[in-house]
Amino acid sequence: MEYKLDQSKAPLFEAYKAYATSGVTPFHVPGHKMGRGADPEMLDILGRTMFMFDNTSLPQTDNLQHPCGPVRQAQELAAELYGAQATFFSVNGTSGAVMAMILSALKRGEKIIIPRNVHKSVTAGIILAGATPVYVQPVIDEKLGIAHCVTPESVMESLRMHPDAKAVLITSPTYYGVASDTREISKIAHSFHVPLLVDEAHGAHLRFCPDDLPEDAVAQGADLVSQSSHKTIGSLTQSSMLHVNSSLIPVERVASVLNLLHTTSPSFLLLGSLDCARRNMALNGKRLWADTLELYREARTEINKIDGLHSFGEEDLPGKRKRCFDPTKLTICCRGLGMTGHELEATLYEEYGIQVEFSNCNHVLLVGSHGDSAEGIQRLIHALRGIASERGVRHYEAKKVEVPDIPRSAVTLGSAFFSGKRTIPFQQSEGAVSAEFVISYPPGIPILCPGEVITRQIIDYCSRLLEAGVTLTGMESCNLETIRVVSADAEPSFERNPRTNDTTATPYYDYAYQ
């Protein structure tokens, strides 16, 4: 692709490199003064150069709150690379970018259609906006025991039942690399004159392998797209981008919201790393990601030759859509070895010096990038073969567990969050209104959200999950002995179920393995 701007430049990085190496005597923050005031051990390990480059907004380096120089130029280069009207850098990760998307699209009291299994930053954005979520169930993969994406049909149904909704938000690709039909969902949302927001945290690299990876959300017509550049394209942790490509949400609105959320002392190490990661992808991205894809295809093939292990691919997914899966997300199911993912994670680390991204009771997840090597992949395969040989194949059957209905919403999400709270024993919480989340892994769908009524069915179900070793998250109490519930007056929720148009509960499905 030919670019109008010079993508070989990194104006922001070049500006603060010039300042850091100019020999200036700083009488400004940060207080470590280019490393001279840093802790000696930290300085010895990280080196003086890192501290020299750790500066914040200066006339020579521009201002993230009001960019007119190198920051603006760097963001314009990123917008061109990603095909967006405008791109903004985020030093509060994709969590900050997601919250900015929601605050840009919604006003207090307005509805937003979201998957039931969204990232916690979506909930945070909804609470800050004073908005109301309308939940859509993602597809549950019974074989794998994980949640995939929401379908265009479910989004259409929700919009028909909630024509007053003001936005739709989806997560694509998922943590496991499965992508939505974003183009179709975008068309549906726009037919109702509402914007589509996409949490594309795990998709900053998609644009650089257009023939083999899912198409990126900007190219598929999404209005606002947030990406974790640090997850896949090599910028520093906590650095992300927010792309605007909308006729429904003004760029100026997004800029104003980001200025509310951004720190006034942004790390130029983070900002400069975004500039350099963009440059690297513009110049080398297609080659780097073609090589990475080949590595992970070979890895999946070799893993699936090991008795007792399985790594799913596009051919295992429902619907058989082309390019709906990112092969650089490597999920390894280890039930056939009679071990949990937690056990496999510990064994890989303690015995082979390999650390995975995530584990649960069924599998481990590895996240690939162009920073991986053939040697690293071979080390992984060698370790898995050794573990499988030692363990041997064992019969391990997945057991379906009857799960509770989605509970009735008694107060709004934001009202539950800001209300007075009290802590009570979970086993005695029937009829109380939850003030926190209870989320099961797999598949990552909340069993309870703030504002929802706790039922005996939910209490018994959570007890069975804990007995089976399933991880529950979102609560203050790690083992769910207690739960925080609403104790003061809160704003009632009059949400109706998008499937039935009434307030009765709707069943959903989950799988636990014993």
SVG drawing of the C-alpha trace seen along z (x, -y; Angstrom):
<svg xmlns="http://www.w3.org/2000/svg" viewBox="-43 -25 68 68">
<polyline fill="none" stroke="black" stroke-width="0.4" points="0.0,0.0 1.2,-3.5 1.0,-6.2 0.8,-10.0 2.7,-10.5 6.2,-9.3 5.7,-6.2 9.4,-5.7 9.4,-8.7 8.8,-8.5 8.3,-12.2 7.4,-11.8 10.2,-9.4 12.7,-11.5 11.7,-14.7 12.1,-13.3 15.3,-11.4 16.8,-14.7 15.8,-16.4 17.1,-13.5 20.5,-13.5 20.9,-17.3 22.9,-17.6 20.2,-19.8 20.1,-20.4 16.5,-19.7 14.7,-21.8 11.4,-20.1 9.6,-16.9 10.1,-13.9 12.1,-14.2 14.7,-11.5 16.3,-14.2 17.2,-11.8 18.3,-9.1 20.5,-11.1 17.9,-10.8 16.8,-7.3 17.3,-4.3 20.8,-3.0 19.8,0.7 17.0,-0.3 19.3,-2.6 21.9,0.2 19.4,2.7 17.5,0.4 20.3,-1.9 20.7,-5.6 19.2,-5.8 15.7,-4.7 15.6,-7.5 16.9,-10.0 14.0,-9.2 11.4,-9.2 10.2,-12.8 6.7,-14.3 5.1,-17.2 7.6,-19.8 7.7,-22.5 10.1,-20.3 8.0,-17.1 4.4,-18.4 1.4,-17.9 -1.0,-15.0 -3.8,-17.1 -3.5,-19.6 -1.2,-18.1 0.1,-20.6 3.6,-19.1 5.2,-15.7 2.3,-14.0 -0.1,-15.2 2.2,-14.1 2.6,-10.7 -1.2,-10.3 -1.8,-11.3 0.7,-8.7 -1.1,-6.1 -4.5,-7.1 -3.2,-6.8 -1.7,-3.4 -5.0,-2.1 -7.3,-3.8 -9.0,-5.9 -10.3,-9.5 -8.3,-10.1 -6.2,-8.2 -5.6,-9.0 -2.8,-7.6 -3.8,-6.2 -1.4,-5.8 -4.2,-4.3 -4.2,-1.2 -7.2,0.0 -9.2,-0.2 -9.0,-3.9 -9.8,-3.9 -12.8,-1.7 -14.2,-4.0 -13.6,-7.0 -15.5,-5.2 -18.5,-4.7 -18.4,-8.3 -18.2,-9.6 -21.2,-7.7 -23.6,-7.9 -25.4,-10.3 -26.7,-9.6 -29.7,-7.2 -29.1,-6.0 -28.9,-2.3 -26.0,-0.4 -26.1,3.1 -23.2,5.2 -22.2,8.9 -22.7,10.4 -19.0,11.3 -17.4,7.9 -14.2,6.7 -14.5,4.8 -13.5,1.5 -16.9,1.6 -18.7,1.8 -16.6,-1.0 -17.4,-3.2 -21.1,-2.5 -21.0,-3.4 -19.1,-6.6 -21.6,-7.5 -24.6,-6.7 -25.8,-4.5 -27.8,-1.3 -26.5,2.0 -28.6,4.3 -26.9,7.7 -26.6,10.0 -25.5,13.6 -22.4,14.6 -22.2,18.0 -21.2,20.7 -19.0,23.4 -20.2,26.6 -17.2,28.6 -14.5,26.2 -16.4,24.7 -15.7,21.1 -17.7,18.1 -17.2,16.8 -18.7,13.6 -22.2,12.3 -23.9,12.9 -25.4,10.4 -28.8,12.0 -28.6,11.5 -27.6,7.8 -30.5,7.3 -32.9,8.9 -31.7,6.6 -32.0,3.5 -35.5,4.4 -36.5,4.9 -34.6,1.8 -35.0,-0.7 -34.0,-3.5 -30.5,-2.0 -27.9,-4.6 -24.9,-2.4 -23.7,1.2 -20.4,2.5 -18.8,5.8 -15.5,7.5 -13.7,8.9 -11.5,10.8 -12.0,12.5 -9.3,13.4 -9.2,16.8 -8.8,15.2 -12.3,15.7 -13.7,12.8 -17.2,11.5 -18.8,10.8 -18.1,7.2 -19.0,6.0 -22.6,7.3 -23.0,6.1 -21.8,2.7 -24.4,2.6 -27.1,3.6 -26.1,1.0 -26.0,-1.7 -29.4,-0.7 -30.7,-1.8 -28.6,-4.9 -26.4,-3.9 -22.6,-3.6 -20.7,-0.4 -17.9,-0.4 -15.4,2.4 -13.1,3.5 -10.3,4.8 -7.8,5.1 -6.3,8.3 -6.4,7.1 -3.8,4.3 -2.0,6.6 -4.9,7.7 -4.3,5.1 -0.9,6.5 -1.9,9.9 -5.2,9.1 -5.3,12.4 -4.9,14.7 -6.2,12.9 -9.7,11.6 -10.3,8.2 -9.8,5.3 -12.8,3.5 -12.0,0.1 -12.0,1.7 -15.3,3.4 -17.1,0.1 -16.9,-0.3 -17.2,-3.8 -14.8,-3.6 -12.1,-1.0 -9.8,-0.5 -6.6,1.5 -4.0,2.7 -0.9,2.0 1.2,3.4 -0.4,6.8 0.6,7.6 2.6,5.0 5.4,4.3 4.8,1.0 5.3,0.8 2.7,2.1 -0.2,-0.2 0.1,-1.9 -2.9,-1.7 -4.7,-3.4 -8.2,-4.6 -9.3,-4.9 -12.3,-7.1 -13.9,-6.4 -17.5,-7.7 -20.1,-10.1 -22.1,-9.5 -19.6,-10.5 -17.5,-13.7 -13.7,-13.4 -13.9,-16.5 -16.2,-14.7 -13.7,-11.9 -10.8,-14.3 -12.8,-16.1 -13.6,-12.9 -10.0,-11.7 -8.8,-14.9 -11.1,-14.2 -9.6,-10.8 -5.9,-11.3 -3.3,-12.1 -1.7,-15.5 1.7,-13.8 1.8,-11.2 4.8,-8.9 6.7,-9.8 8.3,-6.4 4.8,-5.0 3.9,-7.5 7.2,-7.1 6.8,-3.3 3.5,-3.7 5.2,-5.9 7.9,-3.3 5.6,-0.3 3.5,-2.0 6.6,-2.7 7.8,0.9 4.4,2.2 4.2,-0.2 7.7,0.8 7.9,4.5 4.5,5.6 3.3,7.8 6.6,9.7 6.8,10.1 3.2,11.3 3.4,13.7 6.4,15.4 4.5,15.4 1.5,17.0 3.6,19.7 5.2,20.4 1.9,20.8 0.3,22.9 3.2,25.3 2.9,25.2 -0.8,26.1 -0.1,28.9 2.6,30.4 0.5,30.0 -2.5,31.8 -0.2,34.8 0.4,35.2 -2.1,37.6 -4.1,36.0 -3.7,32.4 -5.8,30.4 -5.5,26.9 -8.6,25.7 -8.5,23.9 -10.8,22.3 -12.1,25.7 -13.4,26.4 -15.5,23.2 -19.3,23.0 -20.5,21.4 -17.5,22.2 -16.8,18.6 -13.6,17.8 -11.0,15.7 -12.9,15.7 -9.9,16.9 -6.5,15.6 -4.1,18.6 -1.6,16.7 -3.9,17.3 -2.9,20.8 -5.4,22.5 -4.2,25.9 -6.8,28.1 -5.2,30.6 -8.3,32.6 -7.0,35.6 -4.0,35.8 -6.3,35.7 -4.8,32.4 -6.2,28.9 -4.9,25.9 -3.6,24.5 -1.5,27.7 -0.2,27.5 0.7,23.8 2.6,24.6 4.5,27.5 5.5,25.6 6.9,22.8 8.5,24.8 10.0,27.6 10.6,26.0 10.8,22.2 7.8,21.4 5.1,19.0 1.7,18.9 -0.7,16.1 -3.7,17.6 -4.9,20.9 -8.2,22.3 -9.6,25.7 -9.5,26.9 -6.8,25.3 -3.9,22.8 -3.8,19.9 -0.6,18.6 -0.6,15.2 1.7,14.9 3.4,12.0 6.2,11.1 8.5,11.2 8.3,15.0 11.0,17.3 11.2,20.7 13.5,21.7 10.8,20.7 8.1,22.6 10.3,25.7 11.0,25.4 7.2,25.3 6.6,28.4 9.4,30.3 8.0,29.4 4.4,30.5 5.7,33.8 7.6,34.4 4.6,33.7 2.3,35.8 4.7,38.7 5.0,38.6 1.2,38.2 -0.2,40.5 -3.7,40.2 -6.5,40.4 -10.3,40.6 -11.6,37.1 -15.2,36.4 -16.7,33.0 -19.9,32.8 -22.7,30.4 -23.9,28.5 -27.4,27.0 -26.9,23.3 -29.2,20.5 -31.3,18.1 -30.0,14.6 -31.3,12.9 -33.7,10.0 -32.2,6.5 -33.6,4.7 -31.5,1.5 -29.4,-0.1 -25.7,0.9 -24.4,-2.5 -26.8,-2.9 -25.7,0.4 -22.1,-0.6 -22.6,-4.0 -25.1,-2.8 -24.4,-2.0 -23.2,1.6 -23.0,4.3 -21.3,7.6 -23.3,10.8 -22.6,14.5 -23.1,15.7 -25.1,18.7 -27.6,16.4 -27.9,13.8 -31.0,15.1 -33.2,12.1 -30.5,9.5 -29.3,7.2 -25.7,7.8 -23.3,4.9 -20.5,6.8 -19.8,9.2 -19.5,12.9 -17.9,14.3 -17.0,17.9 -14.0,19.0 -14.7,20.7 -16.4,19.2 -16.1,15.7 -19.8,14.8 -21.0,13.0 -23.3,15.1 -24.2,12.0 -23.8,8.3 -24.3,5.4 -28.0,4.5 -29.2,8.1 -31.2,10.1 -29.4,13.2 -31.4,16.4 -31.1,19.7 -30.4,21.2 -27.3,18.9 -26.1,19.7 -26.3,23.4 -24.7,23.1 -21.7,21.1 -21.2,23.6 -21.0,26.4 -18.5,24.5 -16.2,23.8 -16.3,27.5 -15.3,28.4 -12.3,26.0 -13.7,23.4 -12.3,19.9 -14.8,17.2 -13.7,13.6 -15.1,10.1 -15.9,10.4 -14.2,9.0 -14.2,12.4 -11.9,14.7 -13.8,17.9 -17.2,16.3 -17.8,16.9 -19.3,13.4 -20.8,11.0 -21.3,7.3 -25.0,6.3 -26.9,3.1 -28.1,1.7 -29.3,-1.7 -32.0,-3.2 -30.9,-2.8 -32.4,-3.8 -34.8,-1.0 -34.1,0.7 -37.0,1.1 -35.0,3.0 -36.9,5.6 -35.5,8.8 -34.6,8.3 -35.8,11.7 -39.2,11.7 -39.9,8.0 -40.7,8.7 -38.9,8.9 -38.8,12.7 -35.4,14.4 -33.8,15.9 -31.8,19.1 -28.2,19.2 -25.7,22.0 -22.3,22.7 -20.1,25.7 -18.0,26.8 -15.6,29.8 -15.2,32.2"/>
</svg>
